[in-house]
Amino acid sequence: MVESYPEDFNGREVPKSLPYMYNGPVAMFERHGFQKSRPLGKHHWVVTKVVSAQGGAPA
């Protein structure tokens, strides 16, 4: 399982300078098959995706 902690900008303007946003927005992860697992705060989430040991999609 792969896990990340992105910020959700849905409905909010993305600030032009984001030195703290090294993970990217939630929408980017969702486009690549990640799912929101649980909230970490008002706009932050834990997103997860199950991958196989060979790096492909799970069986």
TIRO-2110 file (N, C-alpha, C; in Angstrom, 1 decimal):
// TIRO-2110
0.8, -1.2, 0.0, N, 1, A
0.0, 0.0, 0.0, CA, 1, A
0.9, 1.2, 0.0, C, 1, A
0.5, 2.2, -0.8, N, 2, A
1.2, 3.5, -0.9, CA, 2, A
0.3, 4.5, -0.2, C, 2, A
0.9, 5.4, 0.5, N, 3, A
0.2, 6.4, 1.3, CA, 3, A
0.8, 7.8, 1.0, C, 3, A
-0.1, 8.9, 1.0, N, 4, A
0.5, 10.2, 0.8, CA, 4, A
-0.5, 11.1, 1.6, C, 4, A
-0.1, 12.4, 1.7, N, 5, A
-0.8, 13.3, 2.6, CA, 5, A
-1.0, 14.7, 1.9, C, 5, A
-1.8, 14.7, 0.8, N, 6, A
-2.0, 15.9, 0.0, CA, 6, A
-3.0, 16.9, 0.6, C, 6, A
-3.1, 18.0, 0.0, N, 7, A
-4.0, 19.1, 0.4, CA, 7, A
-5.2, 19.1, -0.6, C, 7, A
-6.4, 19.3, -0.1, N, 8, A
-7.6, 19.4, -1.0, CA, 8, A
-7.9, 20.9, -1.2, C, 8, A
-7.8, 21.3, -2.5, N, 9, A
-8.1, 22.6, -2.9, CA, 9, A
-9.4, 22.8, -3.6, C, 9, A
-10.3, 21.7, -3.5, N, 10, A
-11.6, 21.7, -4.1, CA, 10, A
-12.4, 22.9, -3.7, C, 10, A
-12.7, 23.9, -4.6, N, 11, A
-13.5, 25.0, -4.3, CA, 11, A
-12.7, 26.2, -3.7, C, 11, A
-11.4, 26.0, -3.5, N, 12, A
-10.5, 27.1, -3.0, CA, 12, A
-9.5, 27.4, -4.1, C, 12, A
-9.0, 28.7, -4.1, N, 13, A
-8.0, 29.1, -5.0, CA, 13, A
-6.6, 28.6, -4.5, C, 13, A
-5.9, 28.1, -5.4, N, 14, A
-4.5, 27.5, -5.0, CA, 14, A
-3.6, 28.7, -4.9, C, 14, A
-2.9, 28.9, -3.8, N, 15, A
-2.0, 30.0, -3.7, CA, 15, A
-0.8, 29.9, -4.7, C, 15, A
-0.3, 31.0, -5.2, N, 16, A
0.8, 30.9, -6.2, CA, 16, A
2.1, 30.4, -5.7, C, 16, A
2.4, 30.6, -4.4, N, 17, A
3.6, 30.1, -3.8, CA, 17, A
3.3, 29.1, -2.7, C, 17, A
3.7, 27.8, -3.0, N, 18, A
3.4, 26.7, -2.1, CA, 18, A
4.6, 26.0, -1.7, C, 18, A
5.5, 26.6, -1.0, N, 19, A
6.7, 25.8, -0.6, CA, 19, A
6.5, 24.6, 0.3, C, 19, A
5.3, 24.6, 1.0, N, 20, A
5.0, 23.5, 1.9, CA, 20, A
4.2, 22.4, 1.2, C, 20, A
3.8, 22.6, -0.1, N, 21, A
2.9, 21.6, -0.8, CA, 21, A
3.8, 20.8, -1.7, C, 21, A
4.6, 19.9, -1.1, N, 22, A
5.4, 19.0, -1.9, CA, 22, A
4.7, 17.8, -2.4, C, 22, A
3.6, 17.4, -1.9, N, 23, A
2.9, 16.2, -2.3, CA, 23, A
1.9, 16.4, -3.4, C, 23, A
1.4, 17.6, -3.6, N, 24, A
0.5, 17.9, -4.7, CA, 24, A
-1.0, 17.9, -4.2, C, 24, A
-1.9, 18.3, -5.0, N, 25, A
-3.3, 18.3, -4.6, CA, 25, A
-4.0, 16.9, -4.6, C, 25, A
-5.0, 16.7, -3.8, N, 26, A
-5.8, 15.5, -3.7, CA, 26, A
-6.2, 15.0, -5.1, C, 26, A
-6.7, 16.0, -5.9, N, 27, A
-7.2, 15.6, -7.3, CA, 27, A
-6.2, 14.9, -8.1, C, 27, A
-4.9, 15.3, -8.0, N, 28, A
-3.9, 14.7, -8.8, CA, 28, A
-3.8, 13.2, -8.4, C, 28, A
-3.8, 12.9, -7.1, N, 29, A
-3.7, 11.5, -6.6, CA, 29, A
-4.9, 10.7, -7.0, C, 29, A
-6.1, 11.3, -7.0, N, 30, A
-7.3, 10.6, -7.4, CA, 30, A
-7.3, 10.3, -8.8, C, 30, A
-6.7, 11.1, -9.7, N, 31, A
-6.6, 10.8, -11.1, CA, 31, A
-5.7, 9.6, -11.3, C, 31, A
-4.9, 9.2, -10.4, N, 32, A
-4.0, 8.1, -10.5, CA, 32, A
-4.4, 6.9, -9.6, C, 32, A
-5.6, 6.9, -9.2, N, 33, A
-6.2, 5.7, -8.6, CA, 33, A
-6.1, 5.7, -7.0, C, 33, A
-5.6, 6.8, -6.4, N, 34, A
-5.6, 6.9, -5.0, CA, 34, A
-7.0, 7.2, -4.5, C, 34, A
-7.3, 6.8, -3.2, N, 35, A
-8.6, 7.1, -2.6, CA, 35, A
-8.4, 7.8, -1.3, C, 35, A
-9.3, 8.7, -0.9, N, 36, A
-9.2, 9.4, 0.4, CA, 36, A
-9.5, 8.3, 1.4, C, 36, A
-8.6, 8.2, 2.4, N, 37, A
-8.8, 7.2, 3.5, CA, 37, A
-9.3, 7.8, 4.7, C, 37, A
-8.7, 9.0, 5.1, N, 38, A
-9.2, 9.6, 6.3, CA, 38, A
-8.7, 11.1, 6.3, C, 38, A
-9.4, 12.0, 7.0, N, 39, A
-8.9, 13.4, 7.0, CA, 39, A
-7.8, 13.5, 8.0, C, 39, A
-6.9, 14.5, 7.7, N, 40, A
-5.8, 14.8, 8.7, CA, 40, A
-6.1, 16.2, 9.3, C, 40, A
-7.0, 16.9, 8.7, N, 41, A
-7.3, 18.3, 9.1, CA, 41, A
-8.4, 18.9, 8.2, C, 41, A
-8.6, 20.2, 8.3, N, 42, A
-9.7, 20.8, 7.5, CA, 42, A
-9.5, 20.5, 6.0, C, 42, A
-8.3, 20.6, 5.5, N, 43, A
-8.1, 20.5, 4.0, CA, 43, A
-7.0, 19.4, 3.6, C, 43, A
-6.6, 18.6, 4.6, N, 44, A
-5.5, 17.6, 4.3, CA, 44, A
-6.1, 16.2, 4.5, C, 44, A
-5.7, 15.3, 3.7, N, 45, A
-6.2, 13.9, 3.7, CA, 45, A
-5.0, 12.9, 3.7, C, 45, A
-5.3, 11.7, 4.1, N, 46, A
-4.5, 10.6, 3.9, CA, 46, A
-5.1, 9.9, 2.7, C, 46, A
-4.3, 9.7, 1.6, N, 47, A
-4.8, 9.0, 0.4, CA, 47, A
-4.0, 7.7, 0.3, C, 47, A
-4.6, 6.7, -0.2, N, 48, A
-3.9, 5.4, -0.3, CA, 48, A
-4.2, 4.7, -1.7, C, 48, A
-3.3, 3.8, -2.0, N, 49, A
-3.5, 3.0, -3.2, CA, 49, A
-2.7, 1.7, -3.0, C, 49, A
-3.4, 0.6, -3.3, N, 50, A
-2.7, -0.7, -3.2, CA, 50, A
-2.0, -1.0, -4.5, C, 50, A
-0.8, -1.4, -4.5, N, 51, A
0.0, -1.7, -5.7, CA, 51, A
0.6, -3.1, -5.4, C, 51, A
1.0, -3.8, -6.5, N, 52, A
1.6, -5.1, -6.4, CA, 52, A
3.1, -4.9, -6.2, C, 52, A
3.8, -5.9, -5.8, N, 53, A
5.2, -5.9, -5.5, CA, 53, A
6.0, -5.6, -6.8, C, 53, A
5.4, -6.0, -8.0, N, 54, A
6.1, -5.7, -9.3, CA, 54, A
5.8, -4.3, -9.8, C, 54, A
5.0, -3.5, -9.1, N, 55, A
4.8, -2.1, -9.5, CA, 55, A
3.6, -2.0, -10.4, C, 55, A
2.9, -3.0, -10.8, N, 56, A
1.7, -2.9, -11.6, CA, 56, A
0.5, -2.7, -10.8, C, 56, A
-0.6, -2.8, -11.4, N, 57, A
-1.9, -2.8, -10.7, CA, 57, A
-2.1, -4.0, -9.9, C, 57, A
-2.9, -3.9, -8.8, N, 58, A
-3.1, -5.1, -8.0, CA, 58, A
-3.9, -6.1, -8.7, C, 58, A
-3.7, -7.4, -8.4, N, 59, A
-4.4, -8.5, -9.1, CA, 59, A
-5.9, -8.6, -8.6, C, 59, A
END
